[in-house]
Amino acid sequence: MSKLMNVSSSPHARSRLTTSRVMGDVILALLPATAMGIYHFGSSALMMILVSIAAAVLTEFLFDKATRRENTITDCSAIVTGLLLALCLPNGVPLYIPVLGSVFAILFTKCCFGGLGHNFMNPALSGRCFLLISFASAMSTYTVDGVSSATPLAELAAGNAVSLVQTFLGSNNGVIGCSTAGLLLGGIYLLIVGGITWEIPASVLVSFTAFIALFGGHGFDVPYLLLQLAGGGIVMGAFFMATDPVTCPLASKGQLIYGVVLGILAAVFRVYGSSADSVSYAIIICNMFVPLIDEISIPVPFGYRKKKEGGKKIPAAAIALCVITLIAGVALSGVYKMTEGKIAEQQLAAKAASYREVCPDAAEFTYDDALTAKVDALNGEVYGTDFGKAYINEVIVGKDASGKVAGYVISASSGDGMEGEITISVGMAADGTVTGISFTVLNETAGLGSLVGEDAFKGQFNGVKTDKFTLFKSGGASAPGEINGVSGATISSSAVVNAVNAAVDFFENDIQGGN
């Protein structure tokens, strides 16, 4: 009997890897970027990292206690979540920001769905997206040595020179873990120890680079492509976020599909979106499609055959949902039709108020056929080559009570705003003096970019006659024609200055020069 073979139940193949060991490898891999972030940003970055990790671990511990579950903080996954979240935050944000982000990530994305292995999206990224939506002003303020300015990608989008070396090392503005060099070292370490496989990082970076090269407007300009890769979180996303074993596909084929879709989606947001830093949203969206990708990519076991099912009936809930959606759509369409005229009237009233603000001496505003023809000749394309994505929309002539020309109002837009298009009315006196600017479209971040609409900023243009306004990003402007930018809102300030300069240039060349 002793010679009989005892066959135990599966699994027969086991790995020495444990959850805590896998998470430990991730923590070790993040140490280079963490160390470089602390070296560059100082003790404030260290404090944010510690607070974020402590909040994540404490949240998971308290949840386990409250629900009488087995203590799971020893698997170190909460530490990874807290560390990743901290590395994705700008330096200098209030300490309640990482606390709230970690609590949201652990409690709502992880614990409420059953704990590690049951969350449908990356917890750290969900926490970051929550903070981006809820605390947009704090999350878009990047500081180094107490000075607020734009990130490298934002500067690049505005047409400014950016140092590739500084961006690669993470020694300029950005999130705490923005060191591409440190992230690459960590990513290579994970590949060597088997913490991740090559499919997702490679497919993400290759598809992202290819899309930027084809549709980014700079072709295969190697320095430009390297700057796009070194900034905006694409490297961190490719190696540390998208490879999360819980929220990424299981099969190699599925991982390649997932990586390609993610890379293209991140590039689409980068090129056509209002924010260069949108990799987080791309990963979250792709997390949603992982079950579908697994469905089409996981091989069917040999000999397995699905049972044929009879004709399926459409569930009553689905029918009810379609009916409710149809009714809601018809109702919304009817409401829009009823309010369409009122909305148009309000828009016209807003434009008229804007015209009166920048051209106060005018009693009436009219269109000039010759000037309208000149605007039409632009075909709605970007105006000139020195004003970013600036456009001239229309020109209105202001006339006084006697019918004489009192000034001109030029409607100009810039597509370089932090949150999309900014449209302004620029008042011009007959001699070329700017009589004021007024905003008709301004959707910049409340409390930050929106401050360009305050008199403290836009009043700097009033009464100035110049060929071109110059923006001083860090203050110090004193002479007429020099504009102090809004602290922490360089992109918004630059977009407004470009739009005004486009209007001034159009006035000099097509109104003054055409008369």
Secondary structure as UniProt FT lines:
FT   TURN            2..3
FT   HELIX           19..41
FT   HELIX           43..66
FT   TURN            67..68
FT   HELIX           73..75
FT   HELIX           77..87
FT   TURN            91..92
FT   HELIX           96..103
FT   HELIX           104..110
FT   HELIX           111..113
FT   TURN            116..118
FT   HELIX           123..134
FT   HELIX           136..139
FT   STRAND          142..144
FT   TURN            145..146
FT   STRAND          147..149
FT   HELIX           152..157
FT   TURN            158..159
FT   HELIX           164..169
FT   TURN            176..177
FT   HELIX           180..193
FT   HELIX           199..215
FT   TURN            219..220
FT   HELIX           222..230
FT   TURN            232..233
FT   HELIX           234..236
FT   HELIX           237..241
FT   TURN            242..243
FT   TURN            245..247
FT   HELIX           252..272
FT   HELIX           279..288
FT   HELIX           290..297
FT   TURN            302..303
FT   HELIX           316..358
FT   TURN            360..361
FT   STRAND          364..366
FT   HELIX           369..376
FT   TURN            377..380
FT   STRAND          390..399
FT   TURN            401..402
FT   STRAND          405..417
FT   TURN            418..419
FT   STRAND          420..428
FT   TURN            430..431
FT   STRAND          434..441
FT   TURN            446..448
FT   HELIX           449..453
FT   HELIX           455..458
FT   HELIX           459..461
FT   TURN            462..463
FT   STRAND          470..472
FT   TURN            473..474
FT   TURN            480..481
FT   STRAND          482..484
FT   TURN            487..488
FT   HELIX           490..506
FT   HELIX           507..512
FT   TURN            513..514
//
